[in-house]
Amino acid sequence: MLINHRHGLALVLGLALAAPAALAQNTTAPTPAAEPTEAEKVEQNPVVARVNGEEIRLEAVMSMIQDLPPQYQQVPISTLYPMLVKRAVNHSLLLDAAEAAGLRDNEKLEAEVEEFRENKMREYLLLGQLEKDVTEEALRAAYARFLVDNPADQEIRARHILLKTEDEAKAVIAELQGGADFAELAKAKSQGPSAPTGGDLGFFTADKMVKPFSDAAYTMAEQEISAEPVQTRFGWHVIKVEERRDQPRPTFEEKRQELEQEMTGEMIGNIIADLRKDAKIEELNLDGSPLTEPGQPAAPKE
């Protein structure tokens, strides 16, 4: 089943999805390379070992790099090469021993190989369609839709002075109206944890503060100080709105991987839905009775 190989498929898809972006950046068609001669092919893929007279060529050794852990793949090939040759020789010896043990015709092995082949066929079918559809253009269009569907939330940067009573808060407002500096007054009189920084709360969205505080702050203009104290469960607040801005949104590159995953999942779902629509399918319960969809009445018993 494909679901049993989801991780492997995701890895293959990740590699495949990178191809369209690279192709999109190449504005000049490459000049087709001349087909190498047989002598050139041999020169490019020399024999690097022999096991009981059987040749092992460089291409087979180099293909083993992809099976190594990522940290080893960064090691210079000159360092890895002796180990890879030994591994290739060991693989050849093990294969010869397996052949001698009659495993070539082992029924269990053949069943596993066939299952692997079927899984790969499913993957290749999906990859073929995804390579056509998950393109740079399609991803950028999806990003544009994301921006439209998810408008930026507005953030406010504010300061506050937290006091125990309404009278204390009104007295502070009077001082501010008389020209006192908000930050200095917050350092001297605020009961909140932001007092040492002059009551600075940084940028926040409405949902990050208790509702009475947010409701008051979001109705105020930049540099405005609340004319009346605002009560919350923490006490009485005097608020100053320093700045308003749209909340930063992820760039296309920051969003790319998520868009690829979403588009891939949606397209695979569509492919399977189309196949199911045109197929004659009968799904049964464990006892062989017809399987009903959730919410549908059960089939009448004979």
C-alpha positions, -999 to +999 in steps of 0.1 A: +000+000+000+012+035-008+005+047+027+031+023+041+058+042+020+046+077+027+080+088+041+098+074+011+074+089-014+077+123+004+115+122+000+113+113-037+086+140-042+108+165-025+136+158-049+113+158-079+096+191-069+129+209-069+134+202-106+108+226-120+122+256-102+157+249-115+143+244-150+124+277-148+156+296-141+173+283-172+163+307-200+187+293-226+181+258-240+213+237-235+231+224-265+226+186-268+258+168-259+272+144-284+267+107-276+299+094-261+317+066-280+321+031-265+357+039-257+347+071-240+321+053-220+347+027-208+371+056-199+345+074-179+334+042-161+366+022-155+369-011-138+378-005-101+377-041-088+373-077-098+357-104-077+362-140-090+367-125-125+336-104-123+342-067-130+330-039-107+330-005-124+332+030-110+296+038-116+284+010-093+308+022-065+297+058-068+260+049-067+266+037-031+272+073-019+234+080-019+229+052+006+253+067+032+241+089+061+240+126+052+271+135+073+292+110+053+280+123+019+298+156+027+332+138+031+356+142+001+353+113-024+390+106-021+385+097+016+354+076+010+366+058-021+386+029-004+356+022+019+332+023-010+353-002-031+354-026-002+317-023+002+311-030-035+333-061-032+314-073-001+281-068-019+293-088-049+305-116-026+272-116-007+252-117-039+273-147-052+267-165-019+229-158-021+229-171-057+247-203-045+221-207-017+193-208-043+177-175-032+172-163-067+141-185-069+130-181-033+092-175-033+091-152-003+119-130-019+100-129-052+068-118-034+087-090-016+104-079-049+070-078-066+055-058-037+084-033-040+079-031-077+042-024-073+049+004-047+074+020-071+050+018-100+024+038-079+051+063-069+062+068-105+026+073-117+021+100-091+055+116-097+049+118-134+018+139-129+032+160-101+062+169-121+039+184-147+016+203-123+037+214-093+057+240-111+072+274-101+043+292-117+017+271-099+035+276-066+037+313-070+000+314-079-008+294-048+013+319-028-007+348-043-039+332-032-025+327+002-018+364+006-054+373-006-070+347+017-049+356+047-047+394+050-021+407+075-033+412+110-025+447+124-001+449+153+002+476+179+032+486+199+021+501+232+033+511+266+012+510+298+013+520+334-004+495+357-019+508+389-040+493+418-068+518+419-088+540+394-079+571+414-042+564+411-046+559+373-065+591+369-038+609+388-012+595+364-033+606+334-033+641+349+005+641+352+008+630+316-016+657+304+006+681+322+036+671+302+052+642+322+072+616+302+052+584+298+083+560+300+098+577+330+064+577+348+060+540+340+094+533+355+085+552+387+049+542+393+038+511+372+031+479+391+035+457+361+066+436+350+073+460+321+080+489+344+118+487+341+115+492+303+092+522+306+060+500+303+070+489+268+049+459+257+064+456+222+043+447+192+012+425+198-020+415+180-054+419+196-056+383+207-024+385+228-039+409+254-069+407+277-100+419+258-106+452+277-070+462+271-070+453+234-104+469+228-091+502+242-057+501+225-070+492+190-093+523+190-064+546+197-042+565+172-004+565+173+011+585+201-024+588+218-027+583+255-059+569+270-081+597+284-097+573+309-082+544+329-088+509+315-097+482+340-087+445+336-084+417+361-048+429+366-057+464+377-061+498+361-041+507+330-030+539+314-022+531+278+000+549+252+000+535+216+034+540+201+030+525+166+007+505+144+018+482+116+007+452+095+020+420+109+049+406+087+039+377+066+060+348+053+079+354+020+074+330-009+106+312-001+096+308+035+062+294+024+074+273-005+078+239+013+044+242+029+028+251-004+045+222-021+033+198+005-003+212+003-004+211-035+011+177-036-014+163-011-043+179-030-032+167-064-027+131-052-062+132-036-076+144-069-058+118-089-071+090-067-106+105-066-107+105-104-096+069-105-122+058-080-149+077-099-143+057-131-138+023-114-163-003-103-154-007-066-169-031-040-158-026-004-168-052+022-169-056+060-148-082+078-178-106+076-182-100+039-213-078+041-213-045+021-194-017+037-215+015+041-202+050+042-205+069+075-240+083+079-255+060+053-280+033+063-267-002+065-277-026+037-307-047+046-299-083+057-313-111+037 
